[in-house]
Amino acid sequence: MPERVERHDPDGVDYGWVMQTTFVTTILVGAPVVALLSLVAPPQDTWAARAEFALRVGAVVWLVTSVAVYLYAARAAESDDSTLDDSAADDPDTDDSDDRQKDTANADDDTDDRVGETPDGDLGEPDTPREGA
């Protein structure tokens, strides 16, 4: 069974989603647009001219699609942030001041939470001997 794919929750616009959606949408929309425009465009004599026509039209479709997808993602991220801010402001049980006080108290500890490190900063000896040592 394949390993589970990790998920992330980006702050703001998820650029990975924007790139993937732009790629798929450009193919799904761009191919029919190029085909339809090639029917009404003046006839192209050579394959090079046909390829150039397809690239020019495809570039415009890609640019328009990418800007539209980005604006959609930015608007969705903004509305998600404002929804979260409104819900936190309305909830009287949500108080960040207690969390900040706890974080400050924990930061004052002299203990080091790094695994395997002693208080004097020495990492100590390895658990297994090294080859050739």
C-alpha positions as CSV (number, residue, x, y, z in Angstrom):
1,M,0.0,0.0,0.0
2,P,1.4,3.4,-0.9
3,E,2.4,5.8,1.9
4,R,0.0,8.6,2.8
5,V,0.7,11.9,1.1
6,E,1.2,14.7,3.5
7,R,-1.1,17.7,3.3
8,H,-0.4,21.3,4.0
9,D,-2.4,24.4,4.8
10,P,-0.7,27.3,3.1
11,D,-1.1,30.8,4.4
12,G,-2.6,32.9,1.6
13,V,-2.6,31.6,-2.0
14,D,-1.7,28.0,-2.6
15,Y,0.6,28.4,-5.7
16,G,0.8,24.7,-6.3
17,W,-3.0,24.5,-6.7
18,V,-2.9,27.6,-9.0
19,M,-0.2,26.0,-11.2
20,Q,-2.0,22.6,-11.5
21,T,-5.4,24.2,-12.1
22,T,-3.9,26.5,-14.7
23,F,-2.2,23.6,-16.5
24,V,-5.4,21.5,-16.7
25,T,-7.7,24.3,-17.5
26,T,-5.4,25.6,-20.3
27,I,-5.4,22.2,-21.9
28,L,-9.2,21.7,-21.6
29,V,-10.1,25.2,-22.8
30,G,-7.1,25.9,-25.0
31,A,-7.4,23.0,-27.4
32,P,-11.0,23.7,-28.4
33,V,-10.2,27.4,-28.7
34,V,-7.3,26.8,-31.0
35,A,-9.3,24.3,-33.1
36,L,-12.3,26.8,-33.4
37,L,-10.1,29.7,-34.2
38,S,-8.2,27.7,-36.9
39,L,-11.5,27.2,-38.7
40,V,-12.1,31.0,-39.0
41,A,-8.4,32.1,-39.4
42,P,-6.9,32.5,-42.8
43,P,-5.5,29.2,-44.2
44,Q,-2.0,28.4,-43.1
45,D,0.2,27.0,-45.9
46,T,3.0,25.3,-43.9
47,W,3.2,23.2,-40.7
48,A,5.5,25.9,-39.2
49,A,2.8,28.6,-39.7
50,R,0.1,26.3,-38.2
51,A,2.3,25.6,-35.1
52,E,3.1,29.3,-34.7
53,F,-0.7,30.1,-34.9
54,A,-1.4,27.4,-32.2
55,L,1.4,28.7,-30.0
56,R,0.2,32.3,-30.2
57,V,-3.4,31.5,-29.4
58,G,-2.3,29.0,-26.7
59,A,-0.1,31.6,-25.1
60,V,-3.0,34.1,-24.8
61,V,-5.3,31.3,-23.4
62,W,-2.6,30.3,-20.9
63,L,-2.1,34.0,-19.8
64,V,-5.8,34.7,-19.3
65,T,-6.3,31.3,-17.5
66,S,-3.4,31.8,-15.2
67,V,-4.5,35.3,-14.1
68,A,-8.1,34.2,-13.7
69,V,-7.1,31.2,-11.6
70,Y,-4.8,33.3,-9.4
71,L,-7.4,35.9,-8.8
72,Y,-9.9,33.2,-7.9
73,A,-7.4,31.6,-5.4
74,A,-6.5,34.9,-3.9
75,R,-10.2,35.8,-3.4
76,A,-10.9,32.4,-1.9
77,A,-7.9,32.7,0.5
78,E,-9.0,36.2,1.5
79,S,-12.6,35.1,2.2
80,D,-11.3,32.1,4.2
81,D,-9.1,34.4,6.3
82,S,-11.9,36.8,7.0
83,T,-14.3,34.0,7.9
84,L,-11.7,32.6,10.3
85,D,-11.1,36.1,11.8
86,D,-14.8,36.8,12.2
87,S,-15.4,33.4,13.9
88,A,-12.5,33.9,16.3
89,A,-13.7,37.4,17.2
90,D,-17.2,36.1,17.9
91,D,-16.1,33.2,20.1
92,P,-15.5,34.4,23.7
93,D,-13.7,31.1,24.6
94,T,-10.9,31.9,22.1
95,D,-8.3,33.9,24.1
96,D,-4.8,34.0,22.8
97,S,-3.3,35.8,25.8
98,D,-3.2,32.6,27.9
99,D,-1.3,30.8,25.1
100,R,1.2,33.6,24.8
101,Q,1.8,33.5,28.6
102,K,2.4,29.8,28.5
103,D,4.8,30.2,25.5
104,T,6.7,32.8,27.4
105,A,6.9,30.7,30.5
106,N,8.2,27.7,28.5
107,A,10.8,29.9,26.7
108,D,12.3,30.8,30.1
109,D,13.1,27.2,30.9
110,D,16.9,26.4,30.9
111,T,16.3,22.9,29.7
112,D,17.0,22.1,26.1
113,D,14.4,20.0,24.3
114,R,16.8,18.8,21.5
115,V,17.0,15.1,21.5
116,G,20.3,13.6,22.5
117,E,21.9,16.8,23.7
118,T,23.2,17.1,27.3
119,P,22.8,20.4,29.2
120,D,26.4,21.4,28.5
121,G,25.7,21.3,24.8
122,D,27.5,18.0,24.1
123,L,25.7,15.6,21.8
124,G,27.3,12.6,23.6
125,E,28.5,9.4,22.2
126,P,26.6,7.7,19.3
127,D,24.4,4.7,20.2
128,T,26.2,2.5,17.7
129,P,29.9,2.4,17.0
130,R,31.0,3.8,13.7
131,E,32.6,1.6,11.0
132,G,36.4,1.8,11.1
133,A,36.6,3.6,14.5
